[in-house]
Amino acid sequence: MRKGAVVAAALVSTLLVVGQAGANSSFSGNVCSLLTKPQLASVHVTVTTCHPHATVNNSEGTVYDAVWGVDKPTGAPRLNLGIMKPANAAMLTLMKSHALKPDLANGKTAANDQFVDGNYIVTLNLQTPTNMPLGSIAPFLALAKAVGSELK
């Protein structure tokens, strides 16, 4: 795993512990409803069973999280989508200024992205099977854009 991917994974873990919070949005909290089978197939996630994790509510905000595919910390195919709605708007500002550039890693079989969309911090982590690398970052970025459009 590349150094940037390790840093992204660590930041994602930190954000998932911190939480997500409020603002006006049409997002229902159902992470599994945000992606379709064709969208998942575009990034080689062929096991499309969605495993939603318990919503975390605390003083920091609310975190919604789900995994499509292998529901373990490692394994492929696997797409993890975490959505954080921080209680404190300063967290959004901080995340905007520390955004990571999405990139492919592990021979193009892994990708990570983290971005702020409206009142949400979104984290995507992808692991494809080793025999199914992505040809480019474009389908992964399209997936991130699709998620962002659903949060509006």
Secondary structure, DSSP 8 states (H G I E B T S, - for coil): --HHHHHHHHHHHHHHHH----------S-GGGS--HHHHHTTT-----EEE---EEETTEEEEEEEEE--SSS-SSEEEEEEEEESSHHHHHHHHHT-EEEEEETTTTEEEEEEEETTEEEEEEEE--TTS--S-SHHHHHHHHHHHHHT-
